[in-house]
Amino acid sequence: MAILMDGVTGILGSSIGPELEGDVYYLVRGGEFNQRLPADINKEKIIPCDITKPLCGLSDDNIKRLNDIGIEKYLHLAADVSFATEDIDGKIWNTNYYGTKNAIQLAKHLNAKEFLHCSTAYAEDQRNPYEISKRAAENLVRNSGISYSIFRPSSIIGDSKTGHISDYNGYYGVYSFFHKIAQKKRGVNKDATINITISMIGSSSSTLNLISLDWVKYIMSALINKEICNKTYHLTHNDPQIVRLIGEWSCMALNITGIKYWESVEDRENYYRTNKTPSFLQRQVDKIMNRYTPYVTEERKFPLDTVIAALGTEYKSPPAISEKTIAIIINYAVKNNFKNHTTT
């Protein structure tokens, strides 16, 4: 079975790509010179592309090469995962919507039988450009005329056993900032506990749906090998953790104290009504948190029925998001200074 995939340099792609069953070819922006390629993929099967262009920018020679191979499945993982509140330069829409449109066009051109598309569990919420673009892209897939599967993961964190992850976005955004502030205050004493007197939204009743990379990899890989049934699969946690606990555990792992929590956006607004001169650091934290506010205040449950039905006895519940899990992923991030991985 021949598979064509894009997004091999991303969080999921770099984890799943090297272990896919079959004859796998990789569409990569920048080709073999891309410094974020997994070290263990076959470099002879890398094909330069630009998913924002028609037919993903493939040359005539590479299209002929893939036609001769006979691609059966197209796995579309490439995306812009920015949680920005505005798509100022159009990059999110161009990558997520037009990128999907061009990938579908290429899949049809190559007579691929199946199109496997990675979306987000939050596609229906439409709260930011990322979610809006992902929902629109899903509609393209459903109306493409190709047999499809749509995967909807929630917020992906590192491997539950090792902490490994290639990119630090989503959940990691605010804690990367905290780490930088703490390291600056520590100076040469890198293990010192640092007090940071700011507040952030962290409900003691809402949950945050985090899922570990190892679980997403296992579930998605199993689904890729199943018969395509034109279904949508939520790759989400069946027992998500409380937002406040995640915040407290994350700060503990970073050796940071002093963080206080607002229960809601309304509590934060009340603070600003009575405090007209918040610190510069508080304003910076609020600016970062604004893009994540919906995820820590309005979480909902996601249906797992299609995943469980498709996998049957192969289905495994995701690892618990515990204090130990958070410590593992934060320690890994700190060890790498929250820097995205490269092959150099």
TORLUMRO-398493 format. One record per residue (C-alpha): residue number from 0; x, y, z; residue in one letter. Coordinates in steps of 0.5 Angstrom, whole numbers, padded with zeros to 4 digits. Layout:
<tinus>
  pos      X      Y      Z  code
  NUM      X      Y      Z     A
...
</tinus>
This chain:
<tinus>
  pos      X      Y      Z  code
    0   0000   0000   0000     M
    1   0003   0007  -0002     A
    2   0001   0013   0002     I
    3   0003   0020   0001     L
    4   0003   0025   0007     M
    5   0005   0032   0009     D
    6   0006   0035   0015     G
    7   0012   0030   0017     V
    8   0015   0036   0021     T
    9   0010   0037   0026     G
   10   0008   0034   0032     I
   11   0004   0029   0030     L
   12   0007   0028   0023     G
   13   0014   0027   0026     S
   14   0011   0022   0031     S
   15   0007   0018   0026     I
   16   0010   0019   0019     G
   17   0017   0014   0021     P
   18   0012   0008   0023     E
   19   0007   0008   0018     L
   20   0006   0001   0015     E
   21   0007   0001   0007     G
   22   0011   0005   0002     D
   23   0011   0012   0005     V
   24   0012   0018   0001     Y
   25   0013   0025   0005     Y
   26   0011   0032   0002     L
   27   0016   0037   0005     V
   28   0016   0044   0005     R
   29   0024   0046   0003     G
   30   0025   0038   0001     G
   31   0031   0035   0004     E
   32   0034   0041   0007     F
   33   0028   0042   0012     N
   34   0032   0042   0019     Q
   35   0026   0039   0022     R
   36   0025   0033   0019     L
   37   0025   0026   0023     P
   38   0032   0023   0023     A
   39   0029   0016   0021     D
   40   0025   0017   0015     I
   41   0028   0015   0008     N
   42   0030   0021   0005     K
   43   0030   0019  -0002     E
   44   0022   0019  -0001     K
   45   0022   0026   0001     I
   46   0018   0031  -0005     I
   47   0019   0038  -0004     P
   48   0012   0042  -0004     C
   49   0008   0048  -0002     D
   50   0001   0046   0000     I
   51  -0001   0053  -0001     T
   52   0000   0052  -0009     K
   53  -0005   0048  -0013     P
   54  -0003   0041  -0013     L
   55   0001   0043  -0007     C
   56   0007   0046  -0012     G
   57   0009   0039  -0014     L
   58   0013   0039  -0021     S
   59   0011   0035  -0027     D
   60   0016   0030  -0025     D
   61   0014   0029  -0018     N
   62   0007   0028  -0020     I
   63   0009   0023  -0026     K
   64   0013   0019  -0020     R
   65   0007   0019  -0016     L
   66   0002   0017  -0021     N
   67   0007   0011  -0023     D
   68   0008   0009  -0016     I
   69   0000   0009  -0015     G
   70  -0002   0013  -0009     I
   71  -0008   0009  -0005     E
   72  -0008   0014   0001     K
   73  -0007   0021   0002     Y
   74  -0005   0023   0010     L
   75  -0006   0031   0011     H
   76  -0003   0033   0017     L
   77   0000   0040   0015     A
   78  -0003   0046   0019     A
   79  -0002   0052   0022     D
   80  -0004   0051   0029     V
   81  -0003   0058   0031     S
   82  -0009   0060   0037     F
   83  -0008   0068   0035     A
   84  -0014   0072   0036     T
   85  -0014   0075   0029     E
   86  -0011   0072   0022     D
   87  -0007   0079   0020     I
   88  -0003   0076   0014     D
   89  -0008   0071   0012     G
   90  -0003   0065   0014     K
   91  -0008   0061   0018     I
   92  -0013   0061   0013     W
   93  -0008   0060   0007     N
   94  -0005   0054   0010     T
   95  -0011   0050   0013     N
   96  -0016   0052   0008     Y
   97  -0013   0053   0002     Y
   98  -0008   0048   0004     G
   99  -0013   0042   0005     T
  100  -0016   0044  -0002     K
  101  -0010   0043  -0006     N
  102  -0008   0037  -0002     A
  103  -0015   0034  -0004     I
  104  -0014   0037  -0011     Q
  105  -0007   0033  -0011     L
  106  -0010   0027  -0008     A
  107  -0016   0027  -0014     K
  108  -0010   0028  -0019     H
  109  -0006   0022  -0017     L
  110  -0013   0018  -0016     N
  111  -0012   0016  -0009     A
  112  -0018   0012  -0006     K
  113  -0018   0015   0001     E
  114  -0016   0022   0004     F
  115  -0014   0022   0012     L
  116  -0015   0029   0015     H
  117  -0013   0032   0021     C
  118  -0017   0037   0024     S
  119  -0019   0039   0031     T
  120  -0024   0037   0037     A
  121  -0025   0045   0037     Y
  122  -0027   0045   0030     A
  123  -0035   0046   0031     E
  124  -0034   0052   0036     D
  125  -0031   0057   0031     Q
  126  -0028   0062   0037     R
  127  -0022   0064   0033     N
  128  -0019   0064   0026     P
  129  -0015   0057   0027     Y
  130  -0022   0053   0029     E
  131  -0026   0057   0023     I
  132  -0021   0055   0018     S
  133  -0021   0048   0021     K
  134  -0028   0047   0020     R
  135  -0028   0050   0013     A
  136  -0023   0045   0011     A
  137  -0027   0039   0014     E
  138  -0033   0041   0010     N
  139  -0028   0041   0004     L
  140  -0026   0034   0005     V
  141  -0033   0032   0006     R
  142  -0036   0034   0000     N
  143  -0029   0032  -0004     S
  144  -0032   0026  -0007     G
  145  -0026   0022  -0004     I
  146  -0027   0017   0002     S
  147  -0025   0020   0008     Y
  148  -0023   0020   0015     S
  149  -0023   0026   0020     I
  150  -0019   0026   0026     F
  151  -0020   0031   0031     R
  152  -0015   0031   0037     P
  153  -0016   0036   0043     S
  154  -0009   0039   0046     S
  155  -0003   0035   0045     I
  156   0002   0035   0050     I
  157   0008   0030   0050     G
  158   0009   0023   0051     D
  159   0006   0021   0058     S
  160   0013   0017   0059     K
  161   0018   0021   0057     T
  162   0015   0028   0055     G
  163   0018   0028   0048     H
  164   0015   0033   0043     I
  165   0017   0037   0037     S
  166   0014   0043   0038     D
  167   0012   0047   0044     Y
  168   0005   0050   0042     N
  169  -0002   0050   0045     G
  170  -0002   0048   0053     Y
  171   0006   0050   0053     Y
  172   0005   0057   0051     G
  173   0004   0061   0057     V
  174   0009   0056   0061     Y
  175   0014   0057   0056     S
  176   0013   0065   0058     F
  177   0014   0063   0065     F
  178   0020   0059   0065     H
  179   0023   0065   0061     K
  180   0022   0070   0067     I
  181   0024   0065   0072     A
  182   0030   0063   0069     Q
  183   0032   0071   0068     K
  184   0030   0072   0075     K
  185   0035   0066   0077     R
  186   0041   0068   0074     G
  187   0046   0063   0075     V
  188   0042   0059   0081     N
  189   0038   0055   0076     K
  190   0035   0051   0081     D
  191   0032   0056   0085     A
  192   0024   0057   0087     T
  193   0022   0063   0084     I
  194   0016   0067   0086     N
  195   0012   0071   0081     I
  196   0006   0075   0083     T
  197   0001   0075   0077     I
  198  -0006   0072   0076     S
  199  -0009   0068   0071     M
  200  -0015   0065   0069     I
  201  -0015   0058   0072     G
  202  -0022   0055   0074     S
  203  -0023   0050   0079     S
  204  -0029   0047   0076     S
  205  -0028   0047   0068     S
  206  -0023   0042   0065     T
  207  -0018   0042   0060     L
  208  -0018   0036   0055     N
  209  -0010   0035   0054     L
  210  -0008   0028   0051     I
  211  -0001   0025   0051     S
  212   0003   0024   0044     L
  213   0004   0017   0045     D
  214  -0004   0016   0046     W
  215  -0006   0020   0040     V
  216   0000   0016   0036     K
  217  -0003   0010   0038     Y
  218  -0010   0011   0036     I
  219  -0009   0015   0030     M
  220  -0004   0010   0027     S
  221  -0009   0004   0029     A
  222  -0015   0008   0025     L
  223  -0011   0009   0019     I
  224  -0010   0002   0018     N
  225  -0018   0001   0018     K
  226  -0023   0001   0013     E
  227  -0025   0008   0011     I
  228  -0032   0009   0013     C
  229  -0033   0017   0012     N
  230  -0033   0018   0019     K
  231  -0030   0023   0024     T
  232  -0026   0021   0030     Y
  233  -0025   0025   0036     H
  234  -0018   0024   0039     L
  235  -0020   0026   0046     T
  236  -0019   0025   0054     H
  237  -0025   0021   0057     N
  238  -0023   0024   0064     D
  239  -0020   0031   0063     P
  240  -0017   0034   0068     Q
  241  -0019   0040   0072     I
  242  -0016   0047   0069     V
  243  -0013   0049   0076     R
  244  -0010   0043   0078     L
  245  -0006   0043   0071     I
  246  -0004   0050   0073     G
  247  -0002   0049   0080     E
  248   0002   0042   0078     W
  249   0005   0046   0072     S
  250   0008   0052   0076     C
  251   0010   0047   0081     M
  252   0014   0043   0076     A
  253   0017   0050   0074     L
  254   0019   0051   0081     N
  255   0015   0057   0081     I
  256   0010   0060   0086     T
  257   0006   0066   0087     G
  258   0001   0065   0082     I
  259  -0006   0066   0084     K
  260  -0012   0064   0080     Y
  261  -0019   0068   0077     W
  262  -0025   0063   0077     E
  263  -0027   0066   0070     S
  264  -0026   0072   0065     V
  265  -0031   0076   0070     E
  266  -0027   0075   0076     D
  267  -0021   0078   0071     R
  268  -0025   0084   0069     E
  269  -0027   0086   0076     N
  270  -0020   0086   0078     Y
  271  -0018   0091   0072     Y
  272  -0024   0095   0074     R
  273  -0021   0096   0081     T
  274  -0014   0096   0079     N
  275  -0012   0101   0074     K
  276  -0005   0100   0074     T
  277  -0003   0092   0073     P
  278   0004   0091   0073     S
  279   0008   0090   0066     F
  280   0008   0083   0067     L
  281   0001   0082   0069     Q
  282  -0001   0085   0062     R
  283   0004   0081   0058     Q
  284   0001   0074   0061     V
  285  -0006   0077   0060     D
  286  -0004   0078   0053     K
  287  -0002   0071   0052     I
  288  -0007   0068   0056     M
  289  -0013   0071   0051     N
  290  -0012   0066   0046     R
  291  -0013   0061   0051     Y
  292  -0018   0063   0055     T
  293  -0024   0059   0051     P
  294  -0020   0053   0053     Y
  295  -0020   0054   0060     V
  296  -0027   0057   0061     T
  297  -0031   0053   0056     E
  298  -0029   0046   0056     E
  299  -0034   0041   0054     R
  300  -0034   0033   0053     K
  301  -0033   0030   0046     F
  302  -0036   0024   0044     P
  303  -0031   0018   0043     L
  304  -0037   0013   0040     D
  305  -0034   0013   0033     T
  306  -0027   0011   0035     V
  307  -0029   0006   0040     I
  308  -0033   0003   0035     A
  309  -0028   0003   0030     A
  310  -0022   0000   0034     L
  311  -0026  -0005   0038     G
  312  -0022  -0009   0043     T
  313  -0016  -0005   0040     E
  314  -0018   0001   0044     Y
  315  -0014   0004   0050     K
  316  -0016   0009   0054     S
  317  -0011   0015   0054     P
  318  -0006   0016   0060     P
  319  -0009   0020   0066     A
  320  -0007   0027   0066     I
  321  -0004   0027   0073     S
  322   0001   0031   0077     E
  323   0007   0026   0075     K
  324   0005   0027   0068     T
  325   0005   0034   0068     I
  326   0012   0034   0071     A
  327   0015   0029   0066     I
  328   0012   0034   0060     I
  329   0015   0040   0064     I
  330   0021   0037   0065     N
  331   0023   0035   0058     Y
  332   0021   0042   0056     A
  333   0025   0045   0061     V
  334   0031   0041   0059     K
  335   0030   0043   0052     N
  336   0029   0050   0054     N
  337   0022   0050   0050     F
  338   0026   0050   0044     K
  339   0023   0046   0038     N
  340   0027   0040   0035     H
  341   0031   0040   0029     T
  342   0035   0035   0026     T
  343   0042   0039   0027     T
</tinus>
